[in-house]
Amino acid sequence: MKAIYLDHAASTPLHPLVLEQMLPFLTEVYGNPSSMHTFGRAARAALNEARDSIAILLHCESKELIWTSGGTESDNLAIFGSVLHATPKSLVKNHIITSQIEHHAVLYCCQHLERLGYKVTYLPVDSQGLVHVEDLITAIRPETALISIMYGNNEVGTMQPIMEIGRIARDNGILFHVDAVQALGHVDIDLNQLPIDLMSFSAHKIAGPKGIGLLYCSRKVNLSPQIYGGSQERKRRAGTENVASAVGFAAAVKLALEGKTEIQLKLLLLRQTMLQLLAEQLHPNDYIVNGHPELTLPHILNVSFPGVETETMLMNLDLEGICAASGSACSSGSLEVSHVIKAMHLPEHILSSAVRFSFSSTNTTAEIVQTVEKIATIVRRVRIK
């Protein structure tokens, strides 16, 4: 039985062409990019070329990109690095604004800052997971140092009004950080045009390797390092750079962005096909789609099956060789109700039965057909019990 993988928002398979680009830097060009000899210079050249390649595709300067170990570190560096630099000796700028549906890499940073004496406003969202700009405007204070709002939600796919939020931040002299881990490759990102100061990325969401991320930090932003040791990354992030994975990240970004139009059309087709088949095979009361119907990332579909607990659905799908998720992969091992779904204030029967399906261009229509058939069988079987 061939497994059907519908959890690409958690992690994607490494693209063969990405692996091909990485291999020489795992076996042949293994020098430390900070070393002055031939091996070190070769590694440094590859690292710089990878950074330059991504900078061109994202429309920013190479020096504005900082290599990290992934999306979580990028979020941490953006939040701690910018806020702590703004308040080195006092808490004059001691207020942060974020939303209730951010990834825990952002939420836990904010909670830690609260323990240090900072104030945090967690903006509510509506039943579709959308932040309202009016709430943001109301939350702004003279002491607000940072706004951190994700581009697209990792659990329900809802996309936020980033352009509008960014303009408001600029008008008020507030730094704006965007977690774009799920958005990269799925939306147009022009860092020269977007009114943002910091943006987080991760490679393994776009068929790149795990353990490598990027933080875009505008040249206008002062950032305090959060890891100390060496002078790497212009003294903003110490530690020997992961050259092979950086090369892989660059290759993955190139593949994702150059094939973006074709990939998006396929993802939308897969999503629409699943919705159509659910409508055909289930009663309207048997499923509910969570998230915004239009402002959504194309690769994420969150569906509740009232009367069938999330754990029950996931276990039964897994027995059929179908991989889906209950929410953020970083909360794996726990099937507590998603903080995102909770924040949307949905009824209990929706909260307790939500399942996330996420697609990539490697999925097929046949896989979606088979998945919905299994879902319909599970719903009927559990309901009878």
C-alpha positions in Angstrom: 0.0 0.0 0.0 1.5 3.3 -1.1 1.2 6.0 1.5 -0.6 9.2 0.7 1.2 12.2 2.3 -1.1 15.2 2.9 1.0 16.9 5.6 3.2 19.2 3.5 2.6 22.2 5.8 4.6 20.2 8.4 7.4 19.2 6.1 8.0 18.4 2.4 10.1 15.8 0.8 13.5 16.9 -0.4 13.4 17.7 -4.1 15.9 15.4 -6.0 17.4 18.5 -7.8 17.9 20.1 -4.4 19.7 17.0 -3.1 21.9 17.0 -6.2 23.0 20.6 -5.6 23.7 19.8 -1.9 25.8 16.6 -2.3 29.1 18.2 -3.3 29.1 20.3 -0.2 28.5 17.2 2.0 31.3 15.2 0.4 33.8 17.3 -1.4 33.6 21.0 -0.4 33.5 20.5 3.3 35.6 23.4 4.5 34.6 25.9 7.1 33.5 29.1 5.3 35.4 31.2 7.8 38.7 29.5 7.0 41.2 31.3 4.8 42.5 28.3 2.8 41.2 26.9 -0.5 38.5 24.6 1.1 37.2 27.5 3.2 37.2 29.9 0.3 35.2 27.5 -1.8 32.7 27.0 1.0 32.4 30.8 1.5 31.9 31.3 -2.3 29.0 28.8 -2.3 27.4 30.3 0.8 27.6 33.8 -0.8 26.2 32.5 -4.1 23.3 30.9 -2.3 22.5 34.1 -0.4 22.8 36.2 -3.6 20.5 33.9 -5.5 17.8 34.1 -2.9 18.2 37.9 -2.5 17.6 38.3 -6.2 14.5 36.2 -6.1 13.1 38.0 -3.1 14.2 41.4 -4.3 16.4 42.5 -1.4 20.1 43.0 -0.7 22.2 39.9 0.1 23.5 41.6 3.3 19.9 41.7 4.5 19.6 37.9 4.7 20.8 36.1 7.8 21.2 32.3 7.7 19.5 30.5 10.7 18.7 27.0 11.7 15.0 27.3 10.6 11.8 29.2 11.0 11.8 29.0 14.7 15.2 30.6 15.2 14.3 33.2 12.5 11.2 34.2 14.5 13.2 34.2 17.8 16.0 36.4 16.3 13.5 38.8 14.7 11.6 39.3 17.9 14.3 39.2 20.6 16.9 40.8 18.4 14.8 43.8 17.5 12.9 44.4 20.8 15.9 43.9 23.0 18.0 46.2 20.9 15.3 48.9 21.1 15.4 48.7 24.9 18.9 47.9 26.1 18.8 49.8 29.4 15.1 50.6 30.0 11.6 49.5 29.0 10.7 52.7 27.2 9.7 50.8 24.1 8.2 47.9 26.0 5.1 46.9 24.0 4.6 44.2 21.3 1.6 43.5 19.2 0.9 40.0 17.8 -2.1 37.8 17.1 -3.6 34.9 19.0 -3.1 32.6 16.1 0.7 33.0 15.6 3.0 30.0 15.5 4.3 29.1 18.9 7.7 30.2 17.8 6.3 33.7 18.0 3.8 33.3 20.9 6.3 31.7 23.3 8.8 34.5 22.5 6.2 37.1 23.4 5.3 35.2 26.6 9.0 35.2 27.6 9.2 38.9 27.0 6.2 39.4 29.3 8.1 37.6 32.0 10.9 40.1 31.5 8.5 43.0 32.0 7.3 43.8 28.5 3.7 44.2 27.6 2.1 42.2 24.8 -1.3 42.7 23.1 -2.6 39.5 21.4 -5.0 40.6 18.7 -8.2 38.5 18.4 -9.3 37.0 15.0 -12.7 36.4 13.6 -14.3 33.1 12.9 -12.4 32.8 9.7 -9.0 33.4 11.3 -8.6 37.0 10.1 -7.1 39.8 12.1 -9.1 43.1 11.9 -7.0 46.2 11.1 -9.2 48.2 13.4 -8.1 46.1 16.4 -4.5 46.7 15.5 -4.9 50.4 15.3 -6.6 50.4 18.7 -3.8 48.4 20.2 -1.0 50.7 19.1 0.6 52.7 21.9 3.5 55.3 22.0 5.7 52.6 23.5 4.9 49.9 20.9 8.2 48.6 19.5 7.2 45.7 17.3 4.2 44.2 15.4 4.5 40.5 14.5 1.8 39.0 12.3 2.1 35.9 10.1 1.6 36.1 6.4 -0.6 32.9 6.2 -1.7 30.7 9.0 0.0 27.2 9.2 -3.2 25.5 10.4 -6.2 27.0 8.6 -4.4 28.8 5.8 -6.0 32.3 6.3 -3.9 35.1 4.9 -3.6 38.4 6.8 -3.7 41.9 5.3 0.1 42.3 5.4 0.3 45.3 3.1 -2.2 47.3 5.2 -0.7 46.3 8.5 2.8 47.2 7.2 1.7 50.7 6.1 0.1 51.3 9.6 3.4 50.2 11.2 5.4 52.5 9.0 3.1 55.4 9.7 3.6 54.9 13.4 7.3 54.2 13.3 6.9 50.6 14.5 9.0 47.7 13.3 7.0 45.0 11.5 7.9 41.3 11.5 6.2 38.8 9.3 6.4 35.0 9.7 6.3 33.9 6.1 7.3 30.3 6.6 4.1 28.9 5.0 3.8 31.8 2.5 7.2 31.4 0.7 6.6 29.8 -2.7 2.8 30.3 -2.5 2.5 34.1 -2.6 4.4 36.9 -4.3 7.1 38.2 -2.0 8.9 41.4 -3.1 10.9 42.6 -0.1 11.7 45.8 -2.0 7.9 46.7 -2.1 6.5 45.1 1.0 6.3 47.5 4.0 8.0 45.1 6.4 11.2 45.2 8.3 11.8 41.5 9.2 10.6 38.3 7.6 11.1 34.7 8.5 11.6 31.7 6.1 12.3 28.0 6.4 13.6 25.6 3.7 11.9 22.4 4.5 8.4 23.8 3.7 9.4 24.2 0.0 11.1 20.9 -0.7 14.4 22.1 0.8 16.4 20.5 3.7 15.5 20.7 7.3 17.7 22.7 9.7 18.1 25.8 7.6 16.2 29.1 7.6 16.6 32.7 6.8 15.7 36.0 8.4 15.3 39.0 6.2 16.4 42.0 8.3 16.1 45.4 6.6 19.4 47.3 6.5 17.5 50.0 8.4 17.0 47.7 11.4 19.4 47.3 14.2 19.4 43.7 15.5 21.0 42.3 18.7 22.4 38.8 18.2 20.9 36.0 20.2 23.7 33.5 19.7 27.2 34.5 20.6 30.6 33.0 19.6 31.9 34.0 16.2 31.5 36.9 13.9 29.5 35.1 11.3 26.5 36.7 9.5 27.9 40.2 10.1 28.0 39.5 13.8 24.2 39.0 14.0 24.2 35.2 14.3 27.3 33.3 15.5 28.1 29.8 14.4 29.5 28.0 11.4 27.1 28.3 8.6 25.4 25.2 7.2 26.8 25.5 3.7 25.2 22.4 2.1 21.8 23.3 3.4 22.1 26.9 2.4 22.9 25.7 -1.2 19.9 23.5 -0.9 17.7 26.3 0.3 18.7 28.4 -2.7 17.9 25.6 -5.1 14.5 25.0 -3.4 13.6 28.7 -3.6 14.6 28.9 -7.3 12.5 25.8 -8.1 9.5 27.0 -6.1 9.5 30.6 -7.5 10.3 29.7 -11.1 7.5 27.1 -11.2 5.1 29.1 -8.9 2.3 29.7 -11.4 2.1 26.0 -12.5 2.4 24.8 -8.9 -0.3 27.1 -7.6 -2.7 26.0 -10.3 -2.2 22.4 -9.4 -2.5 23.1 -5.6 -5.8 25.0 -6.2 -7.1 22.2 -8.3 -6.3 19.6 -5.6 -7.9 21.8 -3.0 -11.0 22.3 -5.1 -11.2 18.7 -6.0 -11.2 17.7 -2.3 -13.9 20.2 -1.5 -16.0 19.0 -4.4 -15.7 15.3 -3.5 -16.5 16.0 0.2 -19.7 17.8 -1.0 -20.5 14.8 -3.2 -19.8 12.0 -0.7 -20.8 13.6 2.7 -24.0 15.3 4.0 -23.5 19.0 4.4 -23.7 18.6 8.2 -20.9 16.0 8.1 -18.1 18.4 7.4 -17.2 22.1 7.9 -14.4 24.0 6.3 -12.4 26.2 8.6 -10.6 29.3 7.6 -11.2 32.1 5.1 -12.9 30.9 1.9 -10.9 33.2 -0.3 -8.0 34.7 1.5 -6.2 31.4 2.0 -2.9 29.7 1.2 -3.6 27.3 -1.7 -1.9 24.3 -0.1 -3.8 24.2 3.2 -7.3 22.9 3.8 -8.7 22.6 7.4 -11.9 20.6 7.8 -13.9 19.5 10.8 -16.0 16.3 10.9 -18.5 16.8 13.7 -19.1 13.6 15.6 -15.7 12.2 14.7 -12.9 13.3 17.1 -9.7 14.5 15.5 -7.7 11.7 17.0 -10.1 9.1 15.7 -10.0 10.5 12.2 -6.2 10.8 12.1 -5.7 7.3 13.5 -8.1 5.7 11.0 -6.6 7.6 8.1 -3.1 6.5 9.2 -4.3 2.9 9.2 -5.3 3.5 5.6 -1.9 4.9 4.8 -3.0 8.5 4.7 -1.0 11.1 6.5 -2.8 14.3 7.8 -2.5 16.4 10.9 -4.3 18.1 13.7 -2.4 21.3 13.4 1.1 22.6 13.9 3.7 19.9 13.6 5.7 21.6 16.4 3.0 20.5 18.8 3.2 16.8 17.7 2.8 14.3 20.5 -0.1 16.3 21.8 -3.6 16.3 20.4 -4.9 19.2 22.4 -7.3 21.5 20.6 -5.4 23.8 18.4 -4.9 27.3 19.8 -5.7 28.6 16.3 -9.1 27.0 16.2 -9.8 28.1 19.8 -9.0 31.7 18.9 -11.5 31.6 16.1 -14.2 30.9 18.8 -15.8 28.0 16.9 -18.3 25.6 18.5 -17.0 22.6 20.5 -18.0 20.1 17.9 -15.9 21.9 15.3 -13.0 22.4 17.7 -12.7 18.7 18.6 -12.9 17.4 15.1 -10.6 19.6 13.0 -8.1 18.0 10.6 -5.5 19.8 8.4 -4.8 18.5 5.0 -1.9 20.1 3.1 -0.8 19.5 -0.4 2.2 19.8 -2.7 2.7 19.4 -6.4 3.8 15.8 -5.8 0.2 14.9 -4.8 -2.2 13.6 -7.5 -6.0 13.8 -8.1 -6.2 10.1 -7.6 -4.8 10.4 -4.1 -7.4 13.0 -3.2 -10.2 10.8 -4.6 -8.9 7.9 -2.5 -8.6 10.1 0.6 -12.1 11.4 0.4 -13.5 7.9 -0.1 -11.7 6.8 3.1 -12.9 9.8 5.0 -16.5 9.1 4.0 -16.2 5.5 5.1 -14.7 6.5 8.4 -17.4 9.1 9.1 -20.1 6.6 8.4 -18.5 3.9 10.4 -17.9 6.1 13.5 -21.3 7.7 13.3 -23.0 4.2 13.4 -21.1 3.3 16.5 
